[in-house]
Structure formats: structure tokens, C-alpha cells
Amino acid sequence: MILFRQELGEVLRDARRSQGRTLRQVSSDARVSLGYLSEIERGQKEASSELLVSVTDALGLPLSFVLREVSDRIAIAEQVTIPDTVPEGLADDAKPLVGAR
């Protein structure tokens, strides 16, 4: 079974390690207890949206980047193919979400 919290934890841990940072450093910057952040990274606890923003800010990463990484990992686990481009015709019918009135 695929668990969002496990995939999220792996993405956060990978990001932290790729920056060469310790759990203690990130937990301090995010103002989250070291133990709780460790449980999140191991997929044992669910992160609230507020906590997730604190951790991604401490890592210097946009929340959207982290969520996309999690989504991609879940899609791979589900063996879902995600197109890299918008199918022809669909893009022509799309309306902008920002600034549209």
C-alpha cells in the first residue's frame, strides 16, 4: 500500500541530505522538535500543512516542488504514466487561472 506520509518523508529526507544538513539543523530552522521531524521523515507521523510549510521554508524549497516530487513518486509506484505535454486541442480550450475575469 502506498502511503502519502512515507513518500513525503522520503522526499524531505532526500532534500535535507542533498543539502548536507542534519536533522537538528533543519528542525531548529523550522522550529519543529527534532523527534517529530524524524518521525515525519520516517513516515510515522502525518505533517500538518503549517508544519510542512515550515519545513520546506527551512529547506529553502517551494512547497509545490516537494508536493510534485511526492506526486511523481506515487505515480511511479502506481505505475501511472503522466504526459509531459498537454494533449493537442486541450491547450487551446484552456483558460488562464490567474488574471482571468
NUMARZA-498785 format. One record per residue (C-alpha): residue number from 1; x, y, z; residue in three letters. Coordinates in steps of 0.1 Angstrom, whole numbers, plus 2048, in hexadecimal, padded with zeros to 3 digits. Layout:
NUMARZA-498785
PT  num    X    Y    Z  residuo
PT  NUM    X    Y    Z      ala
...
This chain:
NUMARZA-498785
PT  num    X    Y    Z  residuo
PT    1  800  800  800      met
PT    2  80D  823  7F7      ile
PT    3  80C  83B  814      leu
PT    4  80F  861  80D      phe
PT    5  821  867  82E      arg
PT    6  83C  84E  825      gln
PT    7  842  85D  803      glu
PT    8  842  880  812      leu
PT    9  85B  876  82D      gly
PT   10  872  867  813      glu
PT   11  871  886  7FE      val
PT   12  878  89D  81C      leu
PT   13  895  886  828      arg
PT   14  8A4  885  805      asp
PT   15  8A2  8AB  802      ala
PT   16  8B2  8B0  824      arg
PT   17  8CE  897  81D      arg
PT   18  8D5  8A5  7FA      ser
PT   19  8DB  8C7  80C      gln
PT   20  8F3  8B6  824      gly
PT   21  8DE  8C1  842      arg
PT   22  8D7  8AF  862      thr
PT   23  8B5  8A7  870      leu
PT   24  8BE  8BE  88D      arg
PT   25  8C5  8DB  876      gln
PT   26  8A5  8D9  862      val
PT   27  890  8D3  881      ser
PT   28  89F  8F2  891      ser
PT   29  899  907  872      asp
PT   30  876  8FA  86E      ala
PT   31  86F  8FE  894      arg
PT   32  863  8DA  895      val
PT   33  86F  8C1  8AF      ser
PT   34  88B  8AA  8A3      leu
PT   35  877  88B  8AD      gly
PT   36  858  895  89B      tyr
PT   37  86B  89E  87B      leu
PT   38  87C  87D  87D      ser
PT   39  85A  86B  87F      glu
PT   40  84E  87F  861      ile
PT   41  86D  876  84D      glu
PT   42  868  851  856      arg
PT   43  843  853  84B      gly
PT   44  837  84C  86E      gln
PT   45  824  86D  873      lys
PT   46  80E  882  85D      glu
PT   47  81B  8A6  858      ala
PT   48  801  8C2  85B      ser
PT   49  801  8DB  83E      ser
PT   50  810  8F5  856      glu
PT   51  82C  8DE  861      leu
PT   52  833  8D4  83D      leu
PT   53  836  8F9  833      val
PT   54  84E  8FF  850      ser
PT   55  864  8E1  845      val
PT   56  864  8EA  820      thr
PT   57  86D  90E  829      asp
PT   58  889  901  83F      ala
PT   59  896  8ED  822      leu
PT   60  892  90A  80A      gly
PT   61  87B  8F7  7F4      leu
PT   62  859  901  7E6      pro
PT   63  83D  8ED  7F4      leu
PT   64  831  8E6  7D0      ser
PT   65  853  8D6  7C8      phe
PT   66  851  8BE  7E5      val
PT   67  82D  8B5  7DD      leu
PT   68  836  8AF  7B9      arg
PT   69  852  898  7C3      glu
PT   70  83A  884  7DA      val
PT   71  820  883  7BE      ser
PT   72  83A  876  7A5      asp
PT   73  846  85B  7BE      arg
PT   74  822  850  7C4      ile
PT   75  81B  84F  79E      ala
PT   76  839  839  799      ile
PT   77  82E  821  7B5      ala
PT   78  80B  820  7A5      glu
PT   79  81B  81B  783      gln
PT   80  808  839  775      val
PT   81  815  84A  756      thr
PT   82  814  870  759      ile
PT   83  817  882  738      pro
PT   84  831  89D  736      asp
PT   85  81C  8B2  71F      thr
PT   86  7F8  8BD  71C      val
PT   87  7E5  8A9  701      pro
PT   88  7DE  8BD  6E1      glu
PT   89  7BD  8CF  6E2      gly
PT   90  7BB  8CF  708      leu
PT   91  7D4  8EC  70B      ala
PT   92  7C0  901  6F2      asp
PT   93  7A1  8FE  708      asp
PT   94  7B3  905  729      ala
PT   95  7AB  925  73B      lys
PT   96  7C6  936  750      pro
PT   97  7C0  932  775      leu
PT   98  7D1  952  77F      val
PT   99  7C6  974  774      gly
PT  100  7A7  966  761      ala
PT  101  788  97B  766      arg
